[in-house]
Amino acid sequence: MKPELLEVTVMNFFGGSRLITARVRYGGQVILLSFNGRREGKPGHVSVDVEGIPVPVPYPSRYGKAFDETWVRTYVERETQKENP
C-alpha cells in the first residue's frame, strides 16, 4: 500500500528557520512527519522526525533547490516509492 500525502503546513520562525509538517495516511493510520530546515537559499541541513523518531536526510538538495512545500512533497514521493507492496 502506497502512503497518501494528506496535508502540508509551512511555519516560518525567527532566525531564518522553517518547520514543515506533513500528514500522511498509511495502512489506515495518519502519521505526522516534521521537517526542520532553513527558509532561505539551498536546503542545507534538513532533519525529519517521523512520529517523534529522528530520521537523517542525507544530501537534502537532491529533493529540491529550496526547503519548501515542494521539497517536502518531492521527499515524500521519492521516499515512499521505496515502499514494498
PDB file with one MODEL, atoms N, CA, C and O in Angstrom:
MODEL        1
ATOM      1  N   MET A   1       0.839  -1.181   0.000  1.00  0.00           N
ATOM      2  CA  MET A   1       0.000   0.000   0.000  1.00  0.00           C
ATOM      3  C   MET A   1       0.887   1.250   0.000  1.00  0.00           C
ATOM      4  O   MET A   1       1.805   1.375   0.811  1.00  0.00           O
ATOM      5  N   LYS A   2       0.602   2.148  -0.903  1.00  0.00           N
ATOM      6  CA  LYS A   2       1.386   3.376  -1.017  1.00  0.00           C
ATOM      7  C   LYS A   2       0.825   4.446  -0.085  1.00  0.00           C
ATOM      8  O   LYS A   2      -0.386   4.664  -0.054  1.00  0.00           O
ATOM      9  N   PRO A   3       1.697   5.122   0.681  1.00  0.00           N
ATOM     10  CA  PRO A   3       1.241   6.207   1.552  1.00  0.00           C
ATOM     11  C   PRO A   3       0.616   7.351   0.748  1.00  0.00           C
ATOM     12  O   PRO A   3       1.009   7.608  -0.390  1.00  0.00           O
ATOM     13  N   GLU A   4      -0.358   8.031   1.350  1.00  0.00           N
ATOM     14  CA  GLU A   4      -1.053   9.155   0.721  1.00  0.00           C
ATOM     15  C   GLU A   4      -0.768  10.432   1.510  1.00  0.00           C
ATOM     16  O   GLU A   4      -1.037  10.500   2.710  1.00  0.00           O
ATOM     17  N   LEU A   5      -0.225  11.436   0.835  1.00  0.00           N
ATOM     18  CA  LEU A   5       0.054  12.730   1.466  1.00  0.00           C
ATOM     19  C   LEU A   5      -1.259  13.496   1.605  1.00  0.00           C
ATOM     20  O   LEU A   5      -1.906  13.802   0.604  1.00  0.00           O
ATOM     21  N   LEU A   6      -1.653  13.805   2.835  1.00  0.00           N
ATOM     22  CA  LEU A   6      -2.928  14.455   3.103  1.00  0.00           C
ATOM     23  C   LEU A   6      -2.822  15.970   3.203  1.00  0.00           C
ATOM     24  O   LEU A   6      -3.671  16.691   2.678  1.00  0.00           O
ATOM     25  N   GLU A   7      -1.776  16.455   3.879  1.00  0.00           N
ATOM     26  CA  GLU A   7      -1.677  17.889   4.158  1.00  0.00           C
ATOM     27  C   GLU A   7      -0.233  18.270   4.431  1.00  0.00           C
ATOM     28  O   GLU A   7       0.524  17.509   5.034  1.00  0.00           O
ATOM     29  N   VAL A   8       0.136  19.467   3.975  1.00  0.00           N
ATOM     30  CA  VAL A   8       1.453  20.023   4.253  1.00  0.00           C
ATOM     31  C   VAL A   8       1.240  21.421   4.825  1.00  0.00           C
ATOM     32  O   VAL A   8       0.502  22.225   4.256  1.00  0.00           O
ATOM     33  N   THR A   9       1.897  21.711   5.965  1.00  0.00           N
ATOM     34  CA  THR A   9       1.790  23.015   6.615  1.00  0.00           C
ATOM     35  C   THR A   9       3.189  23.586   6.797  1.00  0.00           C
ATOM     36  O   THR A   9       4.078  22.916   7.324  1.00  0.00           O
ATOM     37  N   VAL A  10       3.379  24.828   6.359  1.00  0.00           N
ATOM     38  CA  VAL A  10       4.674  25.502   6.451  1.00  0.00           C
ATOM     39  C   VAL A  10       4.593  26.585   7.524  1.00  0.00           C
ATOM     40  O   VAL A  10       3.681  27.412   7.512  1.00  0.00           O
ATOM     41  N   MET A  11       5.553  26.575   8.454  1.00  0.00           N
ATOM     42  CA  MET A  11       5.635  27.592   9.505  1.00  0.00           C
ATOM     43  C   MET A  11       7.030  28.203   9.498  1.00  0.00           C
ATOM     44  O   MET A  11       8.027  27.494   9.625  1.00  0.00           O
ATOM     45  N   ASN A  12       7.093  29.516   9.350  1.00  0.00           N
ATOM     46  CA  ASN A  12       8.370  30.222   9.365  1.00  0.00           C
ATOM     47  C   ASN A  12       8.612  30.802  10.754  1.00  0.00           C
ATOM     48  O   ASN A  12       7.698  31.328  11.390  1.00  0.00           O
ATOM     49  N   PHE A  13       9.853  30.700  11.214  1.00  0.00           N
ATOM     50  CA  PHE A  13      10.226  31.183  12.530  1.00  0.00           C
ATOM     51  C   PHE A  13      11.371  32.173  12.422  1.00  0.00           C
ATOM     52  O   PHE A  13      11.981  32.327  11.364  1.00  0.00           O
ATOM     53  N   PHE A  14      11.655  32.843  13.530  1.00  0.00           N
ATOM     54  CA  PHE A  14      12.752  33.809  13.575  1.00  0.00           C
ATOM     55  C   PHE A  14      14.079  33.094  13.318  1.00  0.00           C
ATOM     56  O   PHE A  14      14.182  31.875  13.458  1.00  0.00           O
ATOM     57  N   GLY A  15      15.057  33.852  12.950  1.00  0.00           N
ATOM     58  CA  GLY A  15      16.374  33.288  12.698  1.00  0.00           C
ATOM     59  C   GLY A  15      16.492  32.536  11.392  1.00  0.00           C
ATOM     60  O   GLY A  15      17.472  31.825  11.172  1.00  0.00           O
ATOM     61  N   GLY A  16      15.504  32.681  10.521  1.00  0.00           N
ATOM     62  CA  GLY A  16      15.573  32.045   9.211  1.00  0.00           C
ATOM     63  C   GLY A  16      15.239  30.566   9.208  1.00  0.00           C
ATOM     64  O   GLY A  16      15.534  29.875   8.233  1.00  0.00           O
ATOM     65  N   SER A  17      14.630  30.060  10.278  1.00  0.00           N
ATOM     66  CA  SER A  17      14.299  28.635  10.313  1.00  0.00           C
ATOM     67  C   SER A  17      12.865  28.398   9.860  1.00  0.00           C
ATOM     68  O   SER A  17      12.024  29.297   9.876  1.00  0.00           O
ATOM     69  N   ARG A  18      12.620  27.180   9.463  1.00  0.00           N
ATOM     70  CA  ARG A  18      11.296  26.799   8.948  1.00  0.00           C
ATOM     71  C   ARG A  18      10.970  25.387   9.446  1.00  0.00           C
ATOM     72  O   ARG A  18      11.826  24.502   9.463  1.00  0.00           O
ATOM     73  N   LEU A  19       9.722  25.205   9.846  1.00  0.00           N
ATOM     74  CA  LEU A  19       9.197  23.893  10.213  1.00  0.00           C
ATOM     75  C   LEU A  19       8.082  23.569   9.229  1.00  0.00           C
ATOM     76  O   LEU A  19       7.175  24.373   9.018  1.00  0.00           O
ATOM     77  N   ILE A  20       8.155  22.399   8.638  1.00  0.00           N
ATOM     78  CA  ILE A  20       7.115  21.954   7.717  1.00  0.00           C
ATOM     79  C   ILE A  20       6.597  20.617   8.232  1.00  0.00           C
ATOM     80  O   ILE A  20       7.365  19.677   8.438  1.00  0.00           O
ATOM     81  N   THR A  21       5.286  20.544   8.437  1.00  0.00           N
ATOM     82  CA  THR A  21       4.694  19.283   8.865  1.00  0.00           C
ATOM     83  C   THR A  21       3.897  18.686   7.712  1.00  0.00           C
ATOM     84  O   THR A  21       3.316  19.404   6.898  1.00  0.00           O
ATOM     85  N   ALA A  22       3.884  17.377   7.663  1.00  0.00           N
ATOM     86  CA  ALA A  22       3.137  16.668   6.635  1.00  0.00           C
ATOM     87  C   ALA A  22       2.373  15.536   7.309  1.00  0.00           C
ATOM     88  O   ALA A  22       2.934  14.768   8.090  1.00  0.00           O
ATOM     89  N   ARG A  23       1.104  15.447   6.998  1.00  0.00           N
ATOM     90  CA  ARG A  23       0.281  14.336   7.471  1.00  0.00           C
ATOM     91  C   ARG A  23       0.156  13.332   6.328  1.00  0.00           C
ATOM     92  O   ARG A  23      -0.220  13.682   5.210  1.00  0.00           O
ATOM     93  N   VAL A  24       0.480  12.077   6.636  1.00  0.00           N
ATOM     94  CA  VAL A  24       0.494  11.019   5.633  1.00  0.00           C
ATOM     95  C   VAL A  24      -0.373   9.859   6.131  1.00  0.00           C
ATOM     96  O   VAL A  24      -0.224   9.411   7.268  1.00  0.00           O
ATOM     97  N   ARG A  25      -1.265   9.384   5.288  1.00  0.00           N
ATOM     98  CA  ARG A  25      -2.076   8.212   5.638  1.00  0.00           C
ATOM     99  C   ARG A  25      -1.369   6.972   5.097  1.00  0.00           C
ATOM    100  O   ARG A  25      -1.004   6.902   3.923  1.00  0.00           O
ATOM    101  N   TYR A  26      -1.188   5.997   5.988  1.00  0.00           N
ATOM    102  CA  TYR A  26      -0.541   4.751   5.586  1.00  0.00           C
ATOM    103  C   TYR A  26      -1.162   3.596   6.369  1.00  0.00           C
ATOM    104  O   TYR A  26      -1.119   3.583   7.599  1.00  0.00           O
ATOM    105  N   GLY A  27      -1.724   2.652   5.675  1.00  0.00           N
ATOM    106  CA  GLY A  27      -2.302   1.486   6.324  1.00  0.00           C
ATOM    107  C   GLY A  27      -3.421   1.825   7.287  1.00  0.00           C
ATOM    108  O   GLY A  27      -3.562   1.176   8.323  1.00  0.00           O
ATOM    109  N   GLY A  28      -4.222   2.834   6.964  1.00  0.00           N
ATOM    110  CA  GLY A  28      -5.339   3.210   7.815  1.00  0.00           C
ATOM    111  C   GLY A  28      -4.983   4.138   8.961  1.00  0.00           C
ATOM    112  O   GLY A  28      -5.867   4.578   9.696  1.00  0.00           O
ATOM    113  N   GLN A  29      -3.700   4.443   9.127  1.00  0.00           N
ATOM    114  CA  GLN A  29      -3.257   5.353  10.185  1.00  0.00           C
ATOM    115  C   GLN A  29      -2.728   6.632   9.567  1.00  0.00           C
ATOM    116  O   GLN A  29      -2.230   6.632   8.441  1.00  0.00           O
ATOM    117  N   VAL A  30      -2.840   7.731  10.319  1.00  0.00           N
ATOM    118  CA  VAL A  30      -2.268   9.002   9.886  1.00  0.00           C
ATOM    119  C   VAL A  30      -0.982   9.222  10.662  1.00  0.00           C
ATOM    120  O   VAL A  30      -0.972   9.197  11.893  1.00  0.00           O
ATOM    121  N   ILE A  31       0.094   9.437   9.937  1.00  0.00           N
ATOM    122  CA  ILE A  31       1.426   9.614  10.509  1.00  0.00           C
ATOM    123  C   ILE A  31       1.838  11.062  10.319  1.00  0.00           C
ATOM    124  O   ILE A  31       1.595  11.642   9.261  1.00  0.00           O
ATOM    125  N   LEU A  32       2.463  11.654  11.335  1.00  0.00           N
ATOM    126  CA  LEU A  32       2.933  13.029  11.255  1.00  0.00           C
ATOM    127  C   LEU A  32       4.436  13.053  11.010  1.00  0.00           C
ATOM    128  O   LEU A  32       5.208  12.452  11.757  1.00  0.00           O
ATOM    129  N   LEU A  33       4.844  13.759   9.947  1.00  0.00           N
ATOM    130  CA  LEU A  33       6.258  13.991   9.647  1.00  0.00           C
ATOM    131  C   LEU A  33       6.550  15.457   9.935  1.00  0.00           C
ATOM    132  O   LEU A  33       5.797  16.332   9.509  1.00  0.00           O
ATOM    133  N   SER A  34       7.634  15.733  10.654  1.00  0.00           N
ATOM    134  CA  SER A  34       8.030  17.109  10.958  1.00  0.00           C
ATOM    135  C   SER A  34       9.420  17.352  10.399  1.00  0.00           C
ATOM    136  O   SER A  34      10.376  16.677  10.779  1.00  0.00           O
ATOM    137  N   PHE A  35       9.533  18.330   9.484  1.00  0.00           N
ATOM    138  CA  PHE A  35      10.792  18.664   8.833  1.00  0.00           C
ATOM    139  C   PHE A  35      11.296  19.996   9.366  1.00  0.00           C
ATOM    140  O   PHE A  35      10.522  20.943   9.509  1.00  0.00           O
ATOM    141  N   ASN A  36      12.583  20.073   9.660  1.00  0.00           N
ATOM    142  CA  ASN A  36      13.194  21.322  10.109  1.00  0.00           C
ATOM    143  C   ASN A  36      14.325  21.695   9.165  1.00  0.00           C
ATOM    144  O   ASN A  36      15.127  20.845   8.779  1.00  0.00           O
ATOM    145  N   GLY A  37      14.387  22.971   8.794  1.00  0.00           N
ATOM    146  CA  GLY A  37      15.446  23.446   7.916  1.00  0.00           C
ATOM    147  C   GLY A  37      15.442  24.960   7.871  1.00  0.00           C
ATOM    148  O   GLY A  37      14.805  25.615   8.697  1.00  0.00           O
ATOM    149  N   ARG A  38      16.155  25.511   6.902  1.00  0.00           N
ATOM    150  CA  ARG A  38      16.225  26.970   6.794  1.00  0.00           C
ATOM    151  C   ARG A  38      15.362  27.466   5.642  1.00  0.00           C
ATOM    152  O   ARG A  38      15.124  26.761   4.661  1.00  0.00           O
ATOM    153  N   ARG A  39      14.905  28.700   5.794  1.00  0.00           N
ATOM    154  CA  ARG A  39      13.989  29.290   4.806  1.00  0.00           C
ATOM    155  C   ARG A  39      14.682  29.724   3.532  1.00  0.00           C
ATOM    156  O   ARG A  39      14.155  29.509   2.441  1.00  0.00           O
ATOM    157  N   GLU A  40      15.826  30.318   3.645  1.00  0.00           N
ATOM    158  CA  GLU A  40      16.482  30.967   2.504  1.00  0.00           C
ATOM    159  C   GLU A  40      17.586  30.104   1.911  1.00  0.00           C
ATOM    160  O   GLU A  40      18.217  29.312   2.610  1.00  0.00           O
ATOM    161  N   GLY A  41      17.808  30.267   0.619  1.00  0.00           N
ATOM    162  CA  GLY A  41      18.902  29.587  -0.066  1.00  0.00           C
ATOM    163  C   GLY A  41      18.677  28.104  -0.245  1.00  0.00           C
ATOM    164  O   GLY A  41      17.545  27.620  -0.222  1.00  0.00           O
ATOM    165  N   LYS A  42      19.775  27.389  -0.425  1.00  0.00           N
ATOM    166  CA  LYS A  42      19.717  25.937  -0.601  1.00  0.00           C
ATOM    167  C   LYS A  42      19.211  25.275   0.680  1.00  0.00           C
ATOM    168  O   LYS A  42      19.272  25.877   1.752  1.00  0.00           O
ATOM    169  N   PRO A  43      18.712  24.039   0.576  1.00  0.00           N
ATOM    170  CA  PRO A  43      18.157  23.385   1.765  1.00  0.00           C
ATOM    171  C   PRO A  43      19.120  23.272   2.940  1.00  0.00           C
ATOM    172  O   PRO A  43      18.678  23.324   4.088  1.00  0.00           O
ATOM    173  N   GLY A  44      20.407  23.122   2.698  1.00  0.00           N
ATOM    174  CA  GLY A  44      21.338  22.968   3.819  1.00  0.00           C
ATOM    175  C   GLY A  44      20.993  21.732   4.631  1.00  0.00           C
ATOM    176  O   GLY A  44      20.590  20.713   4.070  1.00  0.00           O
ATOM    177  N   HIS A  45      21.147  21.814   5.957  1.00  0.00           N
ATOM    178  CA  HIS A  45      20.826  20.689   6.836  1.00  0.00           C
ATOM    179  C   HIS A  45      19.318  20.623   7.042  1.00  0.00           C
ATOM    180  O   HIS A  45      18.699  21.607   7.447  1.00  0.00           O
ATOM    181  N   VAL A  46      18.738  19.482   6.768  1.00  0.00           N
ATOM    182  CA  VAL A  46      17.311  19.253   6.997  1.00  0.00           C
ATOM    183  C   VAL A  46      17.187  18.002   7.855  1.00  0.00           C
ATOM    184  O   VAL A  46      17.822  16.982   7.587  1.00  0.00           O
ATOM    185  N   SER A  47      16.362  18.097   8.884  1.00  0.00           N
ATOM    186  CA  SER A  47      16.088  16.918   9.698  1.00  0.00           C
ATOM    187  C   SER A  47      14.597  16.619   9.630  1.00  0.00           C
ATOM    188  O   SER A  47      13.782  17.515   9.410  1.00  0.00           O
ATOM    189  N   VAL A  48      14.253  15.356   9.821  1.00  0.00           N
ATOM    190  CA  VAL A  48      12.851  14.951   9.813  1.00  0.00           C
ATOM    191  C   VAL A  48      12.600  14.036  11.007  1.00  0.00           C
ATOM    192  O   VAL A  48      13.410  13.165  11.324  1.00  0.00           O
ATOM    193  N   ASP A  49      11.468  14.251  11.657  1.00  0.00           N
ATOM    194  CA  ASP A  49      11.001  13.353  12.711  1.00  0.00           C
ATOM    195  C   ASP A  49       9.752  12.660  12.190  1.00  0.00           C
ATOM    196  O   ASP A  49       8.837  13.305  11.678  1.00  0.00           O
ATOM    197  N   VAL A  50       9.727  11.346  12.326  1.00  0.00           N
ATOM    198  CA  VAL A  50       8.557  10.556  11.937  1.00  0.00           C
ATOM    199  C   VAL A  50       7.924  10.057  13.233  1.00  0.00           C
ATOM    200  O   VAL A  50       8.434   9.140  13.876  1.00  0.00           O
ATOM    201  N   GLU A  51       6.807  10.676  13.604  1.00  0.00           N
ATOM    202  CA  GLU A  51       6.148  10.346  14.864  1.00  0.00           C
ATOM    203  C   GLU A  51       7.130  10.426  16.031  1.00  0.00           C
ATOM    204  O   GLU A  51       7.111   9.577  16.923  1.00  0.00           O
ATOM    205  N   GLY A  52       7.992  11.453  16.023  1.00  0.00           N
ATOM    206  CA  GLY A  52       8.942  11.677  17.108  1.00  0.00           C
ATOM    207  C   GLY A  52      10.264  10.943  16.975  1.00  0.00           C
ATOM    208  O   GLY A  52      11.146  11.122  17.815  1.00  0.00           O
ATOM    209  N   ILE A  53      10.426  10.131  15.955  1.00  0.00           N
ATOM    210  CA  ILE A  53      11.674   9.390  15.749  1.00  0.00           C
ATOM    211  C   ILE A  53      12.497  10.116  14.690  1.00  0.00           C
ATOM    212  O   ILE A  53      12.052  10.253  13.550  1.00  0.00           O
ATOM    213  N   PRO A  54      13.714  10.592  15.059  1.00  0.00           N
ATOM    214  CA  PRO A  54      14.531  11.308  14.078  1.00  0.00           C
ATOM    215  C   PRO A  54      15.055  10.379  12.987  1.00  0.00           C
ATOM    216  O   PRO A  54      15.519   9.270  13.256  1.00  0.00           O
ATOM    217  N   VAL A  55      14.968  10.862  11.750  1.00  0.00           N
ATOM    218  CA  VAL A  55      15.447  10.122  10.582  1.00  0.00           C
ATOM    219  C   VAL A  55      16.374  11.058   9.809  1.00  0.00           C
ATOM    220  O   VAL A  55      15.964  12.167   9.463  1.00  0.00           O
ATOM    221  N   PRO A  56      17.613  10.643   9.529  1.00  0.00           N
ATOM    222  CA  PRO A  56      18.525  11.522   8.803  1.00  0.00           C
ATOM    223  C   PRO A  56      18.089  11.746   7.355  1.00  0.00           C
ATOM    224  O   PRO A  56      17.490  10.873   6.727  1.00  0.00           O
ATOM    225  N   VAL A  57      18.403  12.934   6.842  1.00  0.00           N
ATOM    226  CA  VAL A  57      18.144  13.259   5.435  1.00  0.00           C
ATOM    227  C   VAL A  57      19.496  13.594   4.798  1.00  0.00           C
ATOM    228  O   VAL A  57      19.890  14.760   4.769  1.00  0.00           O
ATOM    229  N   PRO A  58      20.209  12.585   4.289  1.00  0.00           N
ATOM    230  CA  PRO A  58      21.475  12.870   3.635  1.00  0.00           C
ATOM    231  C   PRO A  58      21.260  13.561   2.290  1.00  0.00           C
ATOM    232  O   PRO A  58      20.332  13.226   1.553  1.00  0.00           O
ATOM    233  N   TYR A  59      22.109  14.510   1.981  1.00  0.00           N
ATOM    234  CA  TYR A  59      22.070  15.253   0.711  1.00  0.00           C
ATOM    235  C   TYR A  59      20.681  15.832   0.421  1.00  0.00           C
ATOM    236  O   TYR A  59      20.064  15.484  -0.586  1.00  0.00           O
ATOM    237  N   PRO A  60      20.193  16.707   1.291  1.00  0.00           N
ATOM    238  CA  PRO A  60      18.835  17.235   1.122  1.00  0.00           C
ATOM    239  C   PRO A  60      18.615  18.005  -0.174  1.00  0.00           C
ATOM    240  O   PRO A  60      17.470  18.142  -0.606  1.00  0.00           O
ATOM    241  N   SER A  61      19.657  18.507  -0.801  1.00  0.00           N
ATOM    242  CA  SER A  61      19.467  19.272  -2.037  1.00  0.00           C
ATOM    243  C   SER A  61      18.974  18.401  -3.199  1.00  0.00           C
ATOM    244  O   SER A  61      18.545  18.935  -4.222  1.00  0.00           O
ATOM    245  N   ARG A  62      19.026  17.093  -3.061  1.00  0.00           N
ATOM    246  CA  ARG A  62      18.521  16.217  -4.140  1.00  0.00           C
ATOM    247  C   ARG A  62      17.001  16.236  -4.232  1.00  0.00           C
ATOM    248  O   ARG A  62      16.436  15.738  -5.206  1.00  0.00           O
ATOM    249  N   TYR A  63      16.324  16.807  -3.225  1.00  0.00           N
ATOM    250  CA  TYR A  63      14.862  16.886  -3.237  1.00  0.00           C
ATOM    251  C   TYR A  63      14.353  18.248  -3.711  1.00  0.00           C
ATOM    252  O   TYR A  63      13.145  18.445  -3.840  1.00  0.00           O
ATOM    253  N   GLY A  64      15.262  19.184  -3.969  1.00  0.00           N
ATOM    254  CA  GLY A  64      14.847  20.483  -4.469  1.00  0.00           C
ATOM    255  C   GLY A  64      15.867  21.554  -4.173  1.00  0.00           C
ATOM    256  O   GLY A  64      16.782  21.358  -3.372  1.00  0.00           O
ATOM    257  N   LYS A  65      15.701  22.698  -4.831  1.00  0.00           N
ATOM    258  CA  LYS A  65      16.648  23.812  -4.695  1.00  0.00           C
ATOM    259  C   LYS A  65      16.410  24.641  -3.445  1.00  0.00           C
ATOM    260  O   LYS A  65      17.304  25.367  -3.010  1.00  0.00           O
ATOM    261  N   ALA A  66      15.212  24.546  -2.853  1.00  0.00           N
ATOM    262  CA  ALA A  66      14.873  25.299  -1.648  1.00  0.00           C
ATOM    263  C   ALA A  66      14.055  24.403  -0.730  1.00  0.00           C
ATOM    264  O   ALA A  66      13.330  23.524  -1.194  1.00  0.00           O
ATOM    265  N   PHE A  67      14.175  24.628   0.572  1.00  0.00           N
ATOM    266  CA  PHE A  67      13.407  23.866   1.551  1.00  0.00           C
ATOM    267  C   PHE A  67      12.040  24.520   1.701  1.00  0.00           C
ATOM    268  O   PHE A  67      11.886  25.515   2.409  1.00  0.00           O
ATOM    269  N   ASP A  68      11.038  23.938   1.014  1.00  0.00           N
ATOM    270  CA  ASP A  68       9.687  24.496   0.996  1.00  0.00           C
ATOM    271  C   ASP A  68       8.689  23.361   0.837  1.00  0.00           C
ATOM    272  O   ASP A  68       9.055  22.190   0.942  1.00  0.00           O
ATOM    273  N   GLU A  69       7.429  23.700   0.585  1.00  0.00           N
ATOM    274  CA  GLU A  69       6.399  22.671   0.443  1.00  0.00           C
ATOM    275  C   GLU A  69       6.703  21.714  -0.704  1.00  0.00           C
ATOM    276  O   GLU A  69       6.486  20.509  -0.580  1.00  0.00           O
ATOM    277  N   THR A  70       7.203  22.240  -1.815  1.00  0.00           N
ATOM    278  CA  THR A  70       7.549  21.393  -2.956  1.00  0.00           C
ATOM    279  C   THR A  70       8.644  20.405  -2.579  1.00  0.00           C
ATOM    280  O   THR A  70       8.607  19.245  -2.990  1.00  0.00           O
ATOM    281  N   TRP A  71       9.621  20.864  -1.796  1.00  0.00           N
ATOM    282  CA  TRP A  71      10.702  19.995  -1.331  1.00  0.00           C
ATOM    283  C   TRP A  71      10.117  18.815  -0.545  1.00  0.00           C
ATOM    284  O   TRP A  71      10.489  17.665  -0.776  1.00  0.00           O
ATOM    285  N   VAL A  72       9.202  19.108   0.382  1.00  0.00           N
ATOM    286  CA  VAL A  72       8.597  18.063   1.211  1.00  0.00           C
ATOM    287  C   VAL A  72       7.787  17.096   0.360  1.00  0.00           C
ATOM    288  O   VAL A  72       7.871  15.884   0.556  1.00  0.00           O
ATOM    289  N   ARG A  73       7.006  17.614  -0.579  1.00  0.00           N
ATOM    290  CA  ARG A  73       6.224  16.737  -1.454  1.00  0.00           C
ATOM    291  C   ARG A  73       7.139  15.818  -2.270  1.00  0.00           C
ATOM    292  O   ARG A  73       6.831  14.640  -2.448  1.00  0.00           O
ATOM    293  N   THR A  74       8.250  16.345  -2.761  1.00  0.00           N
ATOM    294  CA  THR A  74       9.216  15.541  -3.516  1.00  0.00           C
ATOM    295  C   THR A  74       9.839  14.478  -2.619  1.00  0.00           C
ATOM    296  O   THR A  74       9.981  13.323  -3.021  1.00  0.00           O
ATOM    297  N   TYR A  75      10.209  14.871  -1.405  1.00  0.00           N
ATOM    298  CA  TYR A  75      10.800  13.927  -0.444  1.00  0.00           C
ATOM    299  C   TYR A  75       9.842  12.766  -0.183  1.00  0.00           C
ATOM    300  O   TYR A  75      10.231  11.602  -0.280  1.00  0.00           O
ATOM    301  N   VAL A  76       8.597  13.084   0.148  1.00  0.00           N
ATOM    302  CA  VAL A  76       7.614  12.039   0.456  1.00  0.00           C
ATOM    303  C   VAL A  76       7.398  11.137  -0.756  1.00  0.00           C
ATOM    304  O   VAL A  76       7.361   9.915  -0.614  1.00  0.00           O
ATOM    305  N   GLU A  77       7.258  11.721  -1.937  1.00  0.00           N
ATOM    306  CA  GLU A  77       7.027  10.930  -3.151  1.00  0.00           C
ATOM    307  C   GLU A  77       8.199   9.974  -3.416  1.00  0.00           C
ATOM    308  O   GLU A  77       7.989   8.789  -3.672  1.00  0.00           O
ATOM    309  N   ARG A  78       9.406  10.484  -3.355  1.00  0.00           N
ATOM    310  CA  ARG A  78      10.570   9.640  -3.659  1.00  0.00           C
ATOM    311  C   ARG A  78      10.797   8.575  -2.595  1.00  0.00           C
ATOM    312  O   ARG A  78      11.090   7.425  -2.919  1.00  0.00           O
ATOM    313  N   GLU A  79      10.664   8.951  -1.336  1.00  0.00           N
ATOM    314  CA  GLU A  79      10.936   8.000  -0.264  1.00  0.00           C
ATOM    315  C   GLU A  79       9.863   6.926  -0.170  1.00  0.00           C
ATOM    316  O   GLU A  79      10.166   5.810   0.253  1.00  0.00           O
ATOM    317  N   THR A  80       8.629   7.214  -0.543  1.00  0.00           N
ATOM    318  CA  THR A  80       7.588   6.195  -0.476  1.00  0.00           C
ATOM    319  C   THR A  80       7.609   5.287  -1.695  1.00  0.00           C
ATOM    320  O   THR A  80       6.965   4.238  -1.675  1.00  0.00           O
ATOM    321  N   GLN A  81       8.319   5.646  -2.748  1.00  0.00           N
ATOM    322  CA  GLN A  81       8.481   4.755  -3.899  1.00  0.00           C
ATOM    323  C   GLN A  81       9.268   3.528  -3.509  1.00  0.00           C
ATOM    324  O   GLN A  81       9.144   2.482  -4.146  1.00  0.00           O
ATOM    325  N   LYS A  82      10.087   3.641  -2.454  1.00  0.00           N
ATOM    326  CA  LYS A  82      10.903   2.523  -2.000  1.00  0.00           C
ATOM    327  C   LYS A  82      10.092   1.519  -1.198  1.00  0.00           C
ATOM    328  O   LYS A  82      10.593   0.455  -0.834  1.00  0.00           O
ATOM    329  N   GLU A  83       8.846   1.856  -0.925  1.00  0.00           N
ATOM    330  CA  GLU A  83       7.964   1.004  -0.114  1.00  0.00           C
ATOM    331  C   GLU A  83       7.686  -0.310  -0.846  1.00  0.00           C
ATOM    332  O   GLU A  83       7.431  -0.309  -2.051  1.00  0.00           O
ATOM    333  N   ASN A  84       7.736  -1.410  -0.133  1.00  0.00           N
ATOM    334  CA  ASN A  84       7.434  -2.722  -0.707  1.00  0.00           C
ATOM    335  C   ASN A  84       5.927  -2.900  -0.808  1.00  0.00           C
ATOM    336  O   ASN A  84       5.195  -2.435   0.065  1.00  0.00           O
ATOM    337  N   PRO A  85       5.442  -3.573  -1.869  1.00  0.00           N
ATOM    338  CA  PRO A  85       3.993  -3.796  -1.997  1.00  0.00           C
ATOM    339  C   PRO A  85       3.476  -4.752  -0.938  1.00  0.00           C
ATOM    340  O   PRO A  85       2.282  -5.047  -0.903  1.00  0.00           O
TER     341      PRO A  85
ENDMDL
END
